[in-house]
């Protein structure tokens, strides 16, 4: 697919962008429609094992209710992981299918970076001093997929699959407040919560709307994936015989 050809023609005609955004890497099954980085509408449900059943229905309802046609889309952005093995396969196969059918470019956004963007833009009020943002995705038992970002959305601790104990993040917690959030953070409260610099954001639900900033940046830079060869960012190998998260 020659993405450069059709995108250059469109940009010459129109500087605006209409991007369909898909999030299925977590328990949230979410789709959003964004124009020039501004979210027009969102449809989502936070429930496990429902993604395959509702994702295409959500997309169809979202596009039609907003008064657009699929041909109006300029790109498809998808949350690419880490996260649920099954959820990632569903979201990315859906996104790739749309890209093939519509001849549109594919934009991949790391799930944890999108989650950080969502929390940063909640304008959370903290006491004196700055705060770091630590999204966590549940990966069974006391293991989480996680990374740490500053208030500018810059990653200061790389993405890892980490088993949480009382020493986790101890180097950062000595000098910085950290806000932990996501379904993986809830199970870590008892272990990390005794540190006065550890703060938690309860009830955080991931959303396709959080892909908007990264999606528009990548669109403007023409930072697209190869639709044929692109694969999810699993971080950990799937082990046959174990229930997929």
Legacy VTK file of the C-alpha trace (Angstrom):
# vtk DataFile Version 3.0
C-alpha trace
ASCII
DATASET POLYDATA
POINTS 245 float
0.000 0.000 0.000
1.487 3.360 -1.051
0.554 5.509 1.960
2.746 8.406 0.837
0.822 8.802 -2.397
-2.691 9.115 -1.027
-1.665 11.111 2.048
0.259 13.752 0.104
-2.713 14.294 -2.186
-5.050 14.690 0.749
-2.772 17.111 2.582
-2.489 19.275 -0.508
-6.270 19.453 -0.566
-7.009 19.575 3.143
-4.849 20.202 6.214
-7.371 18.586 8.548
-7.298 15.006 9.772
-10.055 12.633 10.838
-8.643 9.688 12.774
-10.465 6.643 14.101
-8.852 5.514 17.367
-9.140 2.005 18.811
-8.290 0.792 22.337
-8.636 -2.893 23.235
-5.356 -3.545 25.075
-7.002 -3.307 28.487
-10.363 -4.260 29.978
-11.804 -1.225 28.213
-13.158 -1.722 24.705
-13.135 1.820 23.374
-13.303 3.646 20.061
-13.005 7.390 19.477
-13.213 9.746 16.548
-10.821 12.714 16.566
-10.546 15.624 14.172
-7.237 17.480 14.179
-6.442 15.911 17.555
-9.739 16.980 19.141
-12.051 14.166 20.197
-15.474 14.394 18.597
-17.066 11.335 20.194
-16.237 8.196 22.155
-17.993 4.872 22.619
-16.716 2.375 25.160
-17.470 -0.270 27.735
-15.184 -1.446 30.524
-15.740 -5.178 30.653
-13.506 -8.206 30.159
-13.883 -10.564 27.208
-16.409 -8.442 25.317
-14.066 -6.804 22.804
-14.601 -9.207 19.885
-18.338 -8.985 20.294
-18.720 -5.203 20.202
-15.683 -3.576 18.553
-16.970 -3.459 14.955
-20.448 -2.463 16.137
-18.977 0.403 18.179
-16.941 1.635 15.213
-19.911 1.546 12.852
-22.164 3.371 15.303
-19.510 5.982 16.034
-18.749 6.840 12.415
-22.388 6.913 11.343
-23.673 8.866 14.347
-21.003 11.521 13.765
-22.255 12.000 10.221
-19.173 10.653 8.462
-18.496 7.874 6.000
-15.630 5.440 6.345
-14.068 7.022 3.276
-13.808 10.304 5.233
-11.262 8.783 7.615
-7.655 9.815 7.099
-6.014 7.179 9.305
-6.651 4.434 11.847
-4.827 4.660 15.198
-4.658 1.689 17.527
-3.351 1.047 21.006
-0.586 -1.476 20.308
0.363 -2.752 23.770
1.539 -3.966 26.088
-1.668 -5.377 27.457
-4.109 -8.216 27.031
-2.878 -10.737 24.481
-6.408 -11.429 23.238
-7.481 -7.792 23.363
-4.449 -6.665 21.369
-5.071 -9.240 18.662
-8.687 -8.104 18.342
-7.929 -4.381 18.192
-4.987 -4.605 15.836
-6.612 -7.083 13.469
-9.641 -4.786 13.311
-7.460 -1.744 12.627
-5.433 -3.551 9.965
-8.591 -4.808 8.296
-9.934 -1.269 8.041
-6.620 0.012 6.695
-6.599 -2.647 3.980
-10.240 -2.114 3.041
-10.075 1.688 3.003
-6.469 2.134 1.851
-5.656 4.227 4.922
-2.439 4.438 6.984
-2.038 2.662 10.319
-0.810 4.548 13.399
0.371 2.569 16.450
0.368 4.128 19.927
1.955 2.470 22.959
-0.801 1.761 25.465
1.058 2.999 28.547
1.959 6.290 26.835
-1.696 6.840 25.962
-2.745 6.079 29.544
-0.187 8.575 30.842
-1.560 11.224 28.488
-5.046 10.558 29.866
-3.986 10.948 33.486
-1.784 13.988 32.828
-4.683 15.815 31.227
-6.993 15.200 34.157
-5.301 18.192 35.839
-4.812 16.239 39.021
-4.157 18.492 41.990
-1.180 17.446 44.059
0.481 19.163 46.968
3.770 21.032 46.582
6.133 19.681 44.009
5.779 17.929 40.682
4.539 14.395 40.208
5.411 11.437 38.018
2.826 9.268 36.304
2.936 5.490 36.445
0.281 3.622 34.445
-0.087 -0.050 35.341
-1.815 -2.828 33.432
-2.646 -6.007 35.330
-0.562 -8.975 34.178
-1.670 -11.571 36.765
-0.673 -11.997 40.390
1.631 -9.124 41.448
3.008 -8.544 37.974
2.134 -5.448 35.926
3.071 -3.862 32.631
4.321 -0.427 33.565
6.468 2.601 32.762
6.977 6.028 34.333
6.375 9.384 32.657
6.930 12.975 33.682
4.281 15.679 33.397
5.355 16.389 29.811
4.593 12.814 28.826
8.263 11.922 28.458
9.154 8.371 29.485
11.726 8.339 32.281
11.439 4.645 33.176
11.217 2.215 30.307
8.339 -0.189 29.756
8.716 -3.434 31.676
6.788 -6.408 32.949
7.496 -5.964 36.640
6.658 -7.956 39.752
5.731 -5.400 42.392
7.096 -5.600 45.925
7.885 -3.114 48.688
11.115 -2.090 46.947
9.551 -1.276 43.583
10.133 2.319 42.410
12.079 2.987 45.629
14.699 5.065 43.818
12.082 7.391 42.319
9.889 7.509 45.422
12.789 8.876 47.481
12.628 12.201 45.683
9.377 12.291 43.709
5.685 11.789 44.130
4.333 9.099 41.833
0.730 8.717 40.781
-0.121 5.055 40.132
-3.203 4.274 38.066
-4.796 1.613 35.899
-6.205 -1.797 36.810
-2.733 -2.998 37.764
-2.296 -0.209 40.319
-5.280 -1.224 42.408
-3.703 -4.506 43.495
-0.449 -2.716 44.401
-1.934 -0.291 46.911
-1.246 -2.476 49.936
2.400 -2.966 48.905
3.261 0.582 47.806
0.686 2.651 49.663
2.684 3.065 52.864
5.166 5.343 51.094
4.080 8.985 51.554
5.153 9.785 47.988
2.955 7.064 46.478
-0.451 8.301 45.330
-3.219 6.371 43.607
-5.910 7.346 41.140
-8.850 5.002 41.764
-11.273 4.024 39.052
-9.078 4.999 36.108
-10.515 3.514 32.905
-8.455 3.532 29.737
-9.992 5.179 26.686
-9.383 5.462 22.959
-9.651 9.225 23.443
-6.234 9.148 25.134
-4.581 8.208 21.828
-5.383 11.613 20.314
-2.212 13.570 21.048
0.208 10.874 19.896
-2.000 9.987 16.937
-2.081 13.511 15.516
1.680 13.900 16.073
2.398 10.703 14.168
-0.066 11.624 11.452
1.607 14.979 10.842
5.012 13.295 10.772
3.709 10.524 8.498
4.926 8.012 11.066
2.943 5.009 9.878
3.254 1.264 10.326
3.588 -1.360 7.635
0.077 -2.788 7.648
1.214 -6.167 6.371
3.944 -6.851 8.913
2.880 -4.874 11.986
2.420 -6.938 15.169
1.224 -6.031 18.669
3.710 -5.073 21.367
3.092 -8.056 23.633
6.182 -7.447 25.839
5.850 -11.018 27.118
5.491 -14.178 25.051
2.093 -15.816 25.182
2.349 -19.177 26.911
0.064 -21.834 25.430
-2.157 -23.480 27.993
-2.481 -20.362 30.125
-5.571 -18.215 29.984
-4.868 -15.101 27.931
-5.125 -11.904 29.941
LINES 1 246
245 0 1 2 3 4 5 6 7 8 9 10 11 12 13 14 15 16 17 18 19 20 21 22 23 24 25 26 27 28 29 30 31 32 33 34 35 36 37 38 39 40 41 42 43 44 45 46 47 48 49 50 51 52 53 54 55 56 57 58 59 60 61 62 63 64 65 66 67 68 69 70 71 72 73 74 75 76 77 78 79 80 81 82 83 84 85 86 87 88 89 90 91 92 93 94 95 96 97 98 99 100 101 102 103 104 105 106 107 108 109 110 111 112 113 114 115 116 117 118 119 120 121 122 123 124 125 126 127 128 129 130 131 132 133 134 135 136 137 138 139 140 141 142 143 144 145 146 147 148 149 150 151 152 153 154 155 156 157 158 159 160 161 162 163 164 165 166 167 168 169 170 171 172 173 174 175 176 177 178 179 180 181 182 183 184 185 186 187 188 189 190 191 192 193 194 195 196 197 198 199 200 201 202 203 204 205 206 207 208 209 210 211 212 213 214 215 216 217 218 219 220 221 222 223 224 225 226 227 228 229 230 231 232 233 234 235 236 237 238 239 240 241 242 243 244
